[in-house]
């Protein structure tokens, strides 16, 4: 049966189930092919199609398979990936996890591409989650160490971070805990059990006192504006940041103010929060006062227990969309090593790294990266931290070529693991 796809489907079942039928919709580019996955109802199905002959007649297209209700022999997933990534090296990592490597020429310049495709429809035991380098957000480690800590089979580098401390710069939510709030409302991806969402980020919150409500500007982030009112929880660490001149740190336990400091950092316990604000904003708050506080992420990201941020957008609602200026990321232009994530209409996660700053792989611009992510089928995609941070880990080793062997130490990583407890049920 080499080179032949045999597919048979009853027309009435297509109508009944509105099956996804992929019909001759791959785009040829740079020596390999990408499949698009549009949805058709009551579509004519071609059977006994010879791939080699069809490619000769239609060099811009390939025939794939109906997703369900296939009566005869169905194309295997590995075969589909080989068709999608023609001339690429496709390695099956685990059920629902595949690693693809290929080279591409863009504007007469070479790049080396690594892709991870994650399909939780095939394996619901796959767990996707950001993981910190250490026990607090203020630490760094290599991706191999982070992956080993979380028993991950694959991982890529995550959010932007402060180089000297590892503190994440952007929204990071792990297991429903807000590790760090947004920076410049940059884009983030929410990771659910069966789906994804991508949205610009925001924090809504307030401190409720007997005299007035005070808006919370951010949670667990370094101060950016002197006027900001910040909240620090135990997920930040054991101590609040240094108190700057003209500011005040207020410790609250169970809704009661128990400590006020105008000079020194304040310890953070598991049942406390620290308010860090200009003195003039919180001058009405005194020891023993009762107050309440509340904060949450923006509406689109609510309910997602894991959230990882980056920026800028690369693909938005199926269109190339690179909003560098809006997300204040003009400094990362040009050809560079890049890391990106996105998801397809049928909720496959696409994780990508592009090597750069070397003769065999010069790096990629954000616009060309956006075009690449769209060609991989992403309906939404975003850029992650890149440059020296760009690194991909698969099955115990780093598979791309970072400038520093094994990759530099990073703040956090987006990991792919197999949930053993669920798998054993």
Phi, psi and omega in degrees: 000012182301134176077008182233133173256123177249116182227128176228131182220137177284130185301323182294330179285330175297315180295320185291321187253358182048056186294152172277118177242124182264118188237105169046061187226036177261146182253123181276133181204124170063029175092003174217169186236148177242132176272138166267155181234069177286164181252131178231145173244148179052042183268145175293136182253129178270128179249159176053043181277125176275117186300310185301314180295320182294321180296326180296324182274331184225082185292347181259012185211155174221155178260133177248217192227156172283140192291323183223174175060030178280127185275324184252202183296132183253145177295134179288157180300318181299324178293318179299316179296322177296324177290319181294315182250068183297137180071010177264163174268117181249121181243124177279116184273312179195171180303120180084004182230119180228143180247129183235135178233135175203167175248153183212149175252123176235122182052045178067013180243139182274147171222152174251128187241134170242133181232138167246126173252125183243123183236099182281348171296324179282332184213093181291353178278356178289132177247130177243124183200144169290148178225132178284156178292327182224198182280344175233169180290351187258064180203164180221152176201164176290159180296327179297319179294318179296316180296318179296321180299324184258008181056039181279145174267343179204156180193155169228161177296156188250239189286165166298155180205162176288121187300325185281332185243337186087359181299125180298138176248089184140166185293132176217116178240126181234121180051047177072005177261128178281098180288319177207147181272183186284156171240123181054027178052039181291164185290148178217159177245127173270135183247113177257182179296322185230006184206177178226162171214150178229133186199153167296151190255157176198158173242128172251129180192163178204153172256127185254111177250175182291340182258326186197166172261138182244125182290135173270126181271330180195168182230129174052048174228147172302151181293133177247323178238141182295338182274353185293145169255119186244150176242136175237129178251178180295343176289345175283322183148195184274338182229146174287164177296166176302141181277120182278158180304134179085004181241170184217139174254129183236122180264130182237128175235125180051041176079010180237134178286119184246347181201141176227132180224132175256000185233307191253153173301158183242140179292147180243119176261171184296336182253017182237163168228154177245130172263125177241113189209162172301142181304320183295333181283327186244024184295339181274358181263126183233164176305136179088348179296149173260136177210165177234159178214154178207145175204153178204162176283169183296163194305317184295331183264355179297140178089353177265118187285344175229132180222134177229137186248163178201234177132147002276180166303150170244316176229133179227119180052042175087358182243144173301128188207102184244095186262064183297313183296315183298328182261011176054054182231031181295339183289347184255023179287183179082185178275123182212161166300142185223152171232138182214155174226153176196176179219153183268173180299326179266023168067034166273136178272133178246120180243129189226139166233144176237122176286157181203176178062033175215162186297322183275352177202105191273355184097178188217147175283163179295323180294315178294326176295320178298316178298320178297314181297322177295319180293337176279359176101005184288131173268337172218138180206155179214156177279144172250183175304144183222214182063229179295342181279341187299120181200143176232136182241131178218127174050050171089003180210159175280126189257348174262192185235072177293158182300322175265123182304127182084352179090149177288169175287134183236168184281320186199166181218152170268117189251154176237119180223168178256121181288098187295325181296318178290319184296332183279348181291000000 
